[in-house]
């Protein structure tokens, strides 16, 4: 699925979902804004860090996977683990946060693949690690 189509489906799937962190790039009408220029508001990127789009993409895929069937979520997260492979060229703090997010998402993907279900604690760990990574980049 092309990334643009994914974003369109994600915005549809999250319509009406309350914002988790107001003031962090969300539009006034509650739609989720992603890294890049925001057409509705004219805002620019929330962060100039080159890893920010990758981290934001990881969070978007996690959110979409959480709303999907477990079989589809396992595939989505497996692909995300592959996409998140790091170069190790960042500061140790950022690389450690990226690695923690990668590890949590990898554990979640493996569990979904093997058992067809993942406990809420695994989802929470993946979301928490990814959000921590984003906060370091912001």
C-alpha positions in Angstrom: 0.0 0.0 0.0 1.5 3.4 -0.9 2.2 5.6 2.0 -0.3 8.3 0.9 -3.1 5.7 0.8 -2.0 4.5 4.2 -2.2 8.0 5.7 -5.7 8.4 4.2 -6.9 5.2 5.7 -5.3 6.1 9.0 -7.0 9.5 9.1 -10.3 7.7 8.4 -9.7 5.1 11.1 -8.8 7.7 13.7 -11.7 10.1 13.0 -13.2 11.0 16.3 -10.4 9.5 18.4 -9.4 12.0 21.1 -6.0 13.6 20.8 -3.4 12.2 23.2 -1.2 15.2 23.6 -2.9 18.5 22.7 -0.7 21.2 21.2 1.8 18.7 19.6 1.0 19.4 16.0 -2.7 18.5 16.1 -5.1 20.6 14.0 -7.8 22.5 15.7 -10.5 20.1 14.4 -8.7 17.1 16.0 -7.3 15.5 12.9 -3.8 14.0 13.3 -1.0 15.9 11.5 2.1 14.1 10.5 5.6 15.3 9.9 5.8 17.7 6.9 4.0 20.8 5.9 0.4 20.9 7.1 -1.9 22.0 4.3 -4.8 23.1 6.5 -2.8 25.1 9.0 0.4 26.0 7.0 2.5 24.8 10.0 5.9 23.5 9.3 7.7 20.4 10.6 7.6 19.9 14.4 11.2 18.9 14.3 14.1 19.3 11.9 15.7 16.0 13.1 16.1 13.6 10.1 14.8 10.7 12.2 11.6 12.5 13.1 9.6 11.3 10.0 10.8 7.7 10.7 9.7 7.8 14.3 6.4 9.5 13.5 5.8 6.8 10.8 6.5 4.1 13.4 3.9 5.7 15.7 1.3 5.9 12.9 1.9 2.3 11.9 1.5 1.2 15.5 -1.8 3.1 15.8 -3.1 1.6 12.6 -1.9 -1.9 13.6 -3.7 -1.6 17.0 -7.0 -0.9 15.1 -6.4 -3.8 12.7 -7.0 -7.5 12.9 -4.2 -9.4 14.6 -3.1 -11.1 11.4 -2.8 -7.8 9.6 -1.2 -6.1 12.5 1.5 -8.8 12.6 2.4 -8.1 8.9 2.3 -4.4 9.4 4.6 -4.5 12.4 6.9 -7.1 10.8 7.4 -4.7 7.9 7.9 -1.8 10.3 10.7 -3.7 12.2 12.5 -4.1 8.8 12.0 -0.4 8.0 13.3 0.7 11.4 16.7 -0.9 11.1 19.2 1.7 12.3 22.6 2.8 11.1 24.0 3.5 14.6 25.2 7.0 13.4 23.1 9.0 15.9 24.0 10.2 19.4 24.0 7.4 21.9 20.8 8.7 23.6 18.8 8.8 20.4 20.2 5.5 19.2 19.3 3.9 22.5 15.7 5.3 22.3 15.4 4.0 18.7 16.7 0.6 19.7 14.2 0.5 22.6 11.4 1.3 20.2 12.6 -1.2 17.7 13.0 -3.9 20.3 9.5 -3.3 21.7 7.9 -3.3 18.3 9.9 -6.4 17.3 8.7 -8.3 20.4 5.1 -7.3 19.7 5.4 -8.4 16.0 6.9 -11.8 17.0 4.2 -12.4 19.6 1.4 -11.5 17.2 2.9 -13.8 14.6 3.4 -16.7 16.9 0.3 -16.5 19.1 -2.1 -14.5 17.0 -2.6 -12.2 20.0 -0.6 -9.8 22.1 -1.2 -8.7 25.6 -2.0 -5.0 26.2 1.3 -4.6 28.1 3.2 -5.4 24.9 1.2 -2.8 23.0 1.7 -0.3 25.8 5.5 -0.9 25.8 5.7 -0.4 22.0 3.8 2.8 22.1 5.7 4.1 25.2 9.1 3.4 23.7 8.1 5.0 20.3 6.7 8.1 22.0 9.9 8.4 24.1 12.0 8.2 20.9 9.8 11.0 19.3 10.1 13.2 22.4 13.9 13.0 22.2 13.8 14.1 18.5 11.3 16.9 19.1 
